[in-house]
């Protein structure tokens, strides 16, 4: 059983949205883009215990907080899910509500397929939905789930009951919020779910524990004085009330009800510490380390998957407080034991465990949510995808803004320069990281346009810095990215040497020699104090050219003041910040960004 399509209207930050979800998926996108909202929407439709909560929804669950129109009509939240890959038992159970889904066209058929159809792409599907709205008569918010087929004579639908939802096997784990109570026995906890699935246990646990607790003495030793105090209270009360109104007050460990025990019972685990007598000390589960809690939570999910056999997992950020190798084991373990696993994540270690078609990049524009499969990036072959995706593409998939650089030297240099400017002028300049910009190395100017097209298709804002280009290449890049920044010359080493302050360049050159970092194969042009400016600049130009890609240009820029850096580098960084932070509408390629960078007509403002 798998969710293949999800539609959302008027729910939280999503005014409308439609997602096609692959067999297994990881949802990525900037913070507050709607990843968690998608999982919450699935929980409203499929979660067997979700509608038992009170309130089911509230004012803030409606898009822009609007749950009534100007004429007093209720504005509903509507969520629709289509479920496919049904088991034989599920097909029998939901037989009266089945429709037909064409996997190839990603759409429902208007009617049942023709008899004896040979279309391999058509299969039975279940369409269910949630509707939530404000009830003016009750002054409350209500919500129900229904089968969306067939429509009854009175234009209503059959209720999609809790028992029906349990057959779908949907589980939603909010890792951070669920971890501390996962091994409690509160209703809806993971341990409670596991016990419910083992019906033969029949929850005799409560009767046994209650019987023992009723007999457990609490502070009854005379020396403690508790009973003397309670007797005094009893005598004082009797002076005002009938004698039979209060009798024999004493302490017990709790209210001795099932609900009290659910809240107070806790699983204890060995902490690794030992007492003086050599016995091992155990502490409550929630007092363990965050990583231990989350790992154990996910282990319990695996157990649930094994018991349910056909389960859909929705899981937020499984990487929290868990090392990379454990993240990978968790992802593959949960995915291998479930019919469908849907994750949200900000971890490249999680992303690289999915093929590109399973990475769903979410974007939201004016309340409209959409999701685009990442697909294979240009210049990356499927067989090398996994080895390159983390270092070159995952960070960019997780960001909202992308800076494409022509090569490794610029990839290191621009972030380093931005961090240095932020360090020197924190009130004026921000680092690229603070601006939410991920930097990607195109490795060649011929790939800049291809990468720009790829990331813009995924809804990213794309900047690019590159050397002077031939006209056809320049036109391709300008058409592919939002903000192209072209240098007036070839070679980033020329941008550095020709644009940097000479005193800073000389200082850095002589320091390289002192530190023993000048390359032996360039000994013939090793910087000397007696060199002319022309000789030293030529030596440094050759140095930067020979050590491309090892961070030397970034090291130099990190040692400069703003005035010592090449003006072009400073202007491009300022222009990127200006474009991102401008409060008015910015039109790409419209005008120069103040202060004007070199070749300003090619800079979008």
N, C-alpha and C positions, 0 to 999 in steps of 0.2 A: 504494500500500500504506500503510495507516494502522492504528495501534493505536486501537481504539474502547473497549475495557474492560480494566482491569487489576485483578487481585485479589492481595492480599498477606497472608500469614500468618506470624507469628513472625519477622519480619525487622527487625532493629535496633530502633528505637523504635516499630515498628508491630506490635501483636499481631494485628490484623486490619484490613483496609481494602479498599474497593472504589471505584474511580474510573471514571467515564465521560469519556473524553477527546475533545474536539472535533477537527475537522480540523487546526487549528493551536491551540496553547494556551500560555498563560503561567501557571505555578503561583506563587501568592503566599501569604504567610502569615508568621507570626512566625518568628524564628530558632529552629532546632531543632524545627520542627513536623513535618518529614518530607519536604520538597521534594526534597532531594538523595537521600534514601532511595528515593523513587519512581523517579528516574532510574537509580539503581544497580540497582533491581529489574528495570527494563527491560533493562539491560545484561546481567544474569545470564541472562535468557531469550533475548535477541536478539543480543547482542554476539558476533560471530564469534570474537573472540580472548579473550573474558573467561574462559572455562573453562580456557584454557591457562596461566593464572597459578597460581602455587603460593604459599600455599594458596588454593584456590578461595574458601573461607569460613573463618572462625575462630570462637573462642568468643564474641567480641564482636559477631558478626553475628546472634546469636540474641536474640530479645526477652528483656530482663532477664537476658541471659547464661545462660538456661536451655536446655540442649540435651539434658538427660536428666531423665526424670520420677522420682518417688520410687521407683517399682518397677524402675528401670533401663532403661525403654523410651526409645528415642531420640525426641526432639521435633523434627520436621522443619521446615525453612523451606520454604514452598510459595508459588510465584508463578505466576500464570496470566495470559496475555495473549491477547486475541482480535484478530485482524488482518483487516481488510476492504479493500475497494477494490483487489482483486487484479488484476494485468494478465493478459492472455490467456496469456502464457507462464508466469506463476506458477500460474494455474489448471490448466494442463496438467501442470506439474511436481508440484504438490501434490494432484493429483486424488484420490488414494486417502485423503486425510486431510481433505477438505473437509466443513464443516458449513454451516448456513444461518442468517444473522443478519437479524433484523427491525429495521431502523433506527428505525422509528417507536416500537416497543415497547421497544427497547434490550434485546433478549433473543434467545437462540438458540432456534430451532425444535426441537421434540422429535424431528422426523424431517425428511427432505427435503421440499421443497414439492411440492404436487401437480403433476402433469404439466400443461404449458401454463398455469401460473399467471400471472395478470396483475397480481400484487402488485408494484408498483414499489419497495416498501420492503424487499423481500427480496433478499439477495445472498449469494454464496458467502463463507465465512469460514474462517479457519485458527485453530485453538485450540492453543496450545503452552504448555508449562510447565516450570518448574525445581523440582527437589526437592534440598535439601541437608540433610545430617544427619551426626551423629557415628557413625563406624564403630568399635565397641569392639574388634573383632578386630584391626584394623589400627592402632588408637589414632590415628586421623586423621579429618579432616573431608572428606567427599566430596560431589560434586554432579553432577547430570546434567540435560540438557534433553530433553524428549520431545514428540512430537505427542500430543495428548490425545484424539484420535479417529483410528481406531476402537480399541476395546479388543480385544487379542488373546485367543485361547483360554486362555492361561495368566494372564490378567488383567494383562498388562504392555502397554507401548506401544512403538511404534517410536521409535528415537532421532532427535532433531532435530539433525542433524549440522552441523558448521561449514560445509560446502558448502551446506546448506539455508539457513543463516542469511545467508550472503553474498547469496543471492537476495532476501532481505528488505531488504538495504541499510541496516541500522541503524548509526548512528554516534553515539557519546556523547563529548562534549567537556567535560572538566572544565577550564574556562578557565585558572584560576590554576595548576593543577598541570601542565597539558599545555603551556602556552605556551613554557616554556624548552626543551622538547625537540621542539617541533613540526617544526622544520626539520632535525632530526637524522635519521639513518637507523636508529635503534633500531627493533626490531620493534614494530609497532603505532603508530608515529608517523605524523603526517599525510603526511609526504613518503614514508614507506614504503608507506602505503596507496595513494597516487597511483601509485607505481612498480609496485606489484603489479597495479593495474588496467590498466596498459599492458603487456600480456603480451609484446608483441613485443620489448621491451627485454631481457627474459630475464636480467636481472641480470648481464650481461657486465661490468658495472662492477667487480665484485669481482676477477675474473681480471686485468683491465687494471691496476687499482690495485696489487694484490699483486705483479704482475710488475715494476712500476716501483719499488715500495718495496724489493724484494729487491736491486735494483742501486744504491739510493741510499746513498752513503757517509756515515757518521756519525762525526765526530771522528777521522778517519784521518790528519790532518796530524801529522807527527812532533813539531812544536813544542808540541802540546797535551798530549802525554805519556800520553794514555789508553791507546794500544796498548802502551806500555812497562809500564804498571801491569797490564794484562790478561795480558801475557806473563809477568810475575812471578808472577801468580796461577796461570797454567797450569803453570809450572815447579814451584811449591810443591805443587800438587795431584799432579803426576806423581811426586813423591818418595814419595807414599803410595799411589798407585793405578797400575794398568797404564797404559802409555804411550798405548794407543789409547782410553782411557776419556774423554779430553778433548783437544780439538784446536782450535786457532785460535779462541779466544774473540774476539768483536767485537760492536760495538753495532749495533742496528737500531731503527727508529722504533717498533716495536710487536711484539706476538706474531705478526704477519702471519697472523691468522685473520680470517675474515669477522666473527665476533662482536666481536672487538676493534675492528675498523674501524667497525662499527655504532655502538659507544659513543664513538669518538673523532672521527669525521668531523663537521665542522660547516660550516654555510653561513656565509660571510662577506658582509657588506653594507657599503656606503659609509656612513661615520659623519658626513659633512659637514665633517670636519676635513681640512686639507691640510698636507702636509709642507713643509719649506723648499724642496725642489726642485720644488714645484708639483703633485706627484702626490697623489691622493686616498687617504686612509687608510681601510682597511676593517677592521671589527671583527666578531667572531663574532655570530651572530644573537641569542644569549641575552644579549649585552651591550647590546643596544638598549634604548630606553625601554619601560616596561611597556605604554603605550598603543600603541606601534608594534608590539610583539610580538603583542598581542591582536588588533589590526586585521589584521595579516598572517595570523595563525592563521585568522581568520574568512574572509579572502579565499581561503585554501586550502580551507576548507570549501565555499565556493561552487564552486571548481574541481572538488572531489569530486562535488558535486551534479550538475554539468554532465556529468561522465563517467559517473556511475551512472544518471542519468535518473530513477530512482524510489527516492528515499532518504528515510529517516526520521532527522531530526536530534534529538538530545536535548542540551541545552546549558545549562550553569550560568552564570548572571549575566553575560551578554554585555556589560554596561555597565561592567565593572571597568576603570578607568583610561582610559576612552574618552569623549570629549565628547558631549553630547546629539545633535548633528546626525549624528555618526558612528554612534551607537547606532541611530538611526532607519534609516539606510542599511543597516546590517548586518541588522537585523531584517527589513526588507522584501526585501533581497537574498537572504538565506538562505531566507526563507519562500517567495519567488517561484520558487526553483529546487528546492524539495523537495516531496515528496508530503505530508509532515507535519513540522512543526517544533514541538518542545516545549521551552519555556524555563522556567527559574526566574529570578526577578528581584526586586530591591528598588528599581527605578528607575521613576518616573512617566513618564519619556520612553519607556520600553519599553512600559509598560502602555497608554499612549494610542494605540499603533499597533494595538491589538487591539479588536475590538468586545466589549461586555460579556459576551456569552455565551462568549467564548473565554478570559476571565479566570477561572481556577479557584481559588477561595479555599479553602485547606486548613485543616481543624481536626482536632485530635486530643484525644480525651477518654478517659482510662483505657486508652490503648493502641489505641483504635479510630479509624482515620483515615477522614475523609470529605472530599469536595470538592463545593463548591457554586458553580455559575456565578454571577458577580456580577450579571448582568442590568442593565438600566437603572435607575439610582437614581430615587427619586420626585422629582418636580419638575423633572427634566431630560429634555428632548425629544431624540430621536435625532439631529436635525439640529444641536443645540447641544452634544451630548455631548462631542465631541473638544475643543472650545474650553474646556469647563468642567471636564472630568474631572481634569486634572492639578492645578489649583488647589483644587478642592473635594473630590475623592473619592479620588484615588490614594493619598495618604498614609494615609487611613483604611483603605483596602483592605489596605495593607501592615502595619497595626498590629493588635495584639491587643485594645486598649482604645480606646474612642472617647468623647470629650466633645463633646456637641452643644450649641452655643450658639444663642441666639435670633437674634442679629444680629452684624454685623461688630464693633461696639464690644466686646461680651463676648468675641468670638473673639480679639481682640488683648489684652484686659485680663486675662483669667484666666491665660494663659501668662506674661504679663509679671509679674503679681503672684507667681506661683509661683517664677519665676526670682529675683525680688527676695528672697523669703523664704529661698530656698536660699543666696543670696549672704550674707545676714545671719546665718542660722542653719543652716550646712551639716550639722551633726550631727543636726538635728531635721527639717528640711524638704528635700524634693527637688523639682526642677522637673518639670513634666508630661512633658517629653521623657525625663527619666531614669526616669520611671515607665512609659514605653512607651505614653503616651496621645497619640493624634492628635486634634486639635481640628478640628471642622468647623462651618461657619457654615450654619445652616438657612435664614437670610435671612427667616424669618418664624416666629412661634410655631405657625402652622397646619401647618408641615412637620415639627415636632419628632417627633411621634408616628409619622409615616410613615417618617422616617429611622431612628428607633429600631427600628421593626419590621424595616426593611431590613437594618440591621447586625446585629441579634440573630439574624436568619435565617442570616447568614453566620458565626455563631459568635463574634461580638465581645461583649465586656463593655461595656455602654453606660451612660454617665453623661449627665445633661442639666442645664443651668442655664437658668432662664427667669424671666420676670416673673410676677407674680400672674395667675392664670387664672380664667376662668369654670369652674364645676364640671364641665361636660361635657368641656371641653378638658383640665382637670387629670386627670380620670379616664382619658382616652385616652393621655395622656403617661405616667402611672404604669403603665398596662398595657403600654406599648410599650418602656420602658427599664428597666434594672436599678436605677439610682440617680437618682431625680428630686430636683433642688434648686430649690425655688420661692422667689422673693423675696417679701417681704410687701407689696410695692407695685409699681406700674407704672413702667416707665422706669428704665434702668440709671443715668441721671444722678441720679435720686433716691437710689438705693442708694449712690452715691459721695458726694453732698453731705450726705445725712442721716447717713451712717455714718462718714465720715472725720473725723479729728481736725481741729478748726477751725484750729489754728495751721498745720498742714501745708497745708490748703486755702488759707489766706491767703498763705502763703509762695509757693505755686505760682502763685496768681493774680497777685500783684505781679511775679513773675519773668516771666510771659507778657508783661506790659506792657513791662518792661525789654528783653526780647529782641525786641520788635516783632512778637509772634505773636498779639496780640489782634486779632480780626477787625474790619475797619473798619466793617462794617455793624452791629456791636454797640458802637460808640463811645459811645453814650449811657449805657451801663451799664459802661463800662470801670472795672475795680477801682482804687480809690484807698485810700491809707493811712488816710484819715479816715472811710471807710465803716463803718457799723455791721455787726456779724456777720450780721444778717438781710439787709442790702443786699448784702453780699459773697456770701453763700450763694445768694441769688436770681440774682446776676450769673453765678456759676459754674454754676448749674443751667441757665441759659439758654445759656451757652457750650457746655457738654457736649451739650446738646440740639441746638444748631445745627451742631456739627461732628461729629456721629455718624459713625463708620466711618473716621475718619482717624487713629486711634491716640492721640488726646489723653488719653483715660481711661487707656490703658496707660502713657503718659508720666507721668501723675500718680502712679499706683500704683508705678511704678519709682523714684520719688523719695521714697517713704514708708518709715518704719520699720514693723515689725510692729504696734506700738501705734498708729501713725497711720493704718493702712489700715482700711477698713470691716470691722467684726467679721464680718459675713456673708461677705464675700469670703474672709477668712482661714479661717473655720470650714469653708467649703465645700471649699477647697483641702486643708485638714488632713483633712477627712472622706474625700475621694477617696484621699489617700495611705493613710489608715487602712484603708479598704476593700480596697485593692490589697495591702497588706503584711500584713494580719492572717493569722495562721497557723491560725486556726480557721475553721470553715465560717461564711460570712457569708450570711444570708438577707435578700434585698431587702425593704425596708419593715418590718423586724422591730422596730427600736428606734433610739434616737438614737445618733449617733456622738460620743463625747467628743473635744474639747470641743463642747457642743451648739450647732449653728448655729441661726440664726433659723428658725422654723417647723420644728422638729426632727422633728415627727411625720411629715413627708414625706420625710425623709432615711433611706435604707437603711443599716443597719449590720450 
